[in-house]
Amino acid sequence: MIEVKNLVKRYGDHTAVDHLSFEIEKGKIYGFLGPNGAGKSTTMNMITGYIASTEGTVVIDGHDILEEPEEAKKCIGYLPEMPPLYFDMTVLEYLKFVADLKKIPKAKKASMIEEIMDMVKITDMKNRLIKNLSKGYRQRVGIAQAVLGYPEVIILDEPTVGLDPKQINEIRELIKGLKKKHTVILSSHILSEVSAICDYVLIISHGKLVASDTPENLGKLAAGSNNLNLLVKGQKDTIRAALESVESVKEVTVKKDTKSTEEGVYSVTVGTEENTDVREKVFYSMVNADCPILEMQSKKISLEEIFLELTESEKKDKNPEKKNSGKPFFKTAADAENYLNEKDSGESEAEENGSDEEKEEE
Ligand SMILES: Nc1ncnc2c1ncn2[C@@H]1O[C@H](COP(=O)(O)OP(=O)(O)OP(=O)(O)O)[C@@H](O)[C@H]1O
């Protein structure tokens, strides 16, 4: 339905969107998720032809947005971050005006407007001036103008921002309903919103795609990331060997506990397989190794933490090859998990080297 290839937007020296590539299939709700300034609005503005890209292409139903803008735009209904409403018009006047702009045939106009007002539940407000509507109702009018003409794709930029919880729920339900007839793309910086509404999530950070998968798979990634944090007294190598021999333990990192004044106290992280509780086995392995456990804490990584890790990691990544590769950082949650695992073991290696140096100094 929509094919985005190597999309780039530069503002002077600043790269707002950095080689984004993805495909949107028919009949699903897609969520662009990313912190403020990640490049969500810029991407949506390029998909809808509001602004031109610096590089790359957007093809909608076979039509390039820059080469065949009229054909491509016919397939899209757009609600920008700031709804394009005329406050001195009534709801009905405004929707008639939009219908004319969209060249909706006269014969269909009145019935289509009635149908859409009914769908987004604004019929009772049709003779009200838009300036006298609440923010939630204005947002409904904004959605109504996007849906007018029944385009294949509806694009909504932060559709629930600034609404109260009741209005947020109503708008979310409304968006879910759109899926019956349309493909929907929405942006949000709220993880729970995207995972509640969307069939597929694209996580954007610093203009790049850092992960894309179904909320279920992203959830599995979080569920699979269970950690045990321990404080253990003993020999570093003994602790590591004993823990690595425990069934279901995937990885072990051991580093000197900087807070402890006692010698030979290590801060240990044990990564385990999905849905396994290794606390008892870890306890007995440490007993057998003669390494007393001073503290033990079970930590389940939340989807929020993974989202933060993914969107923060790009900032920390100094690898220029990755930075300019032009490819998504991770295509799937599984790729992201591999990255997180590699990153953890990289960090633990660095930590190990650090403690070796300390040993030498000692
Ligand atoms: N016209 C512009 N001129 C210069 N820089 C811009 C312009 N528009 C956006 N930017 C910059 O591009 C980056 C991406 O902005 P964008 O609005 O796309 O982010 P976003 O993910 O939609 O964030 P938000 O949720 O805050 O709107 C930001 O650093 C922003 O400051």
The ligand as an SDF file (V2000), in Angstrom:
LIG
                    3D

 31 33  0  0  0  0  0  0  0  0999 V2000
   11.0230   23.2830    9.7700 N   0  0  0  0  0  0  0  0  0  0  0  0
   11.9990   22.8310   10.5320 C   0  0  0  0  0  0  0  0  0  0  0  0
   13.2000   23.4440   10.5730 N   0  0  0  0  0  0  0  0  0  0  0  0
   14.2310   22.9870   11.3120 C   0  0  0  0  0  0  0  0  0  0  0  0
   14.1560   21.8800   12.0910 N   0  0  0  0  0  0  0  0  0  0  0  0
   12.9970   21.2260   12.1130 C   0  0  0  0  0  0  0  0  0  0  0  0
   11.8450   21.6500   11.3440 C   0  0  0  0  0  0  0  0  0  0  0  0
   10.8360   20.7790   11.5650 N   0  0  0  0  0  0  0  0  0  0  0  0
   11.3010   19.8580   12.4340 C   0  0  0  0  0  0  0  0  0  0  0  0
   12.5870   20.1190   12.7630 N   0  0  0  0  0  0  0  0  0  0  0  0
   13.4450   19.3200   13.6660 C   0  0  0  0  0  0  0  0  0  0  0  0
   13.4310   17.9820   13.2050 O   0  0  0  0  0  0  0  0  0  0  0  0
   13.3970   17.0700   14.3010 C   0  0  0  0  0  0  0  0  0  0  0  0
   12.2050   16.1480   14.1630 C   0  0  0  0  0  0  0  0  0  0  0  0
   11.0170   16.9040   14.3820 O   0  0  0  0  0  0  0  0  0  0  0  0
    9.5600   16.2490   14.3350 P   0  0  0  0  0  0  0  0  0  0  0  0
    8.5830   17.3560   14.5790 O   0  0  0  0  0  0  0  0  0  0  0  0
    9.4340   15.4610   13.0970 O   0  0  0  0  0  0  0  0  0  0  0  0
    9.6130   15.2710   15.5650 O   0  0  0  0  0  0  0  0  0  0  0  0
    8.4140   14.4650   16.2430 P   0  0  0  0  0  0  0  0  0  0  0  0
    8.9150   13.0930   16.4670 O   0  0  0  0  0  0  0  0  0  0  0  0
    7.1790   14.6380   15.4700 O   0  0  0  0  0  0  0  0  0  0  0  0
    8.3160   15.2010   17.6390 O   0  0  0  0  0  0  0  0  0  0  0  0
    7.0230   15.8470   18.3600 P   0  0  0  0  0  0  0  0  0  0  0  0
    6.2760   14.7070   18.9300 O   0  0  0  0  0  0  0  0  0  0  0  0
    7.6510   16.7090   19.4250 O   0  0  0  0  0  0  0  0  0  0  0  0
    6.3070   16.6220   17.3100 O   0  0  0  0  0  0  0  0  0  0  0  0
   13.3890   17.9170   15.5590 C   0  0  0  0  0  0  0  0  0  0  0  0
   14.7150   18.0020   16.0500 O   0  0  0  0  0  0  0  0  0  0  0  0
   12.8840   19.2640   15.0910 C   0  0  0  0  0  0  0  0  0  0  0  0
   13.4080   20.2920   15.8810 O   0  0  0  0  0  0  0  0  0  0  0  0
  1  2  1  0
  2  3  1  0
  2  7  2  0
  3  4  2  0
  4  5  1  0
  5  6  2  0
  6  7  1  0
  6 10  1  0
  7  8  1  0
  8  9  2  0
  9 10  1  0
 10 11  1  0
 11 12  1  0
 11 30  1  0
 12 13  1  0
 13 14  1  0
 13 28  1  0
 14 15  1  0
 15 16  1  0
 16 17  2  0
 16 18  1  0
 16 19  1  0
 19 20  1  0
 20 21  2  0
 20 22  1  0
 20 23  1  0
 23 24  1  0
 24 25  2  0
 24 26  1  0
 24 27  1  0
 28 29  1  0
 28 30  1  0
 30 31  1  0
M  END
$$$$
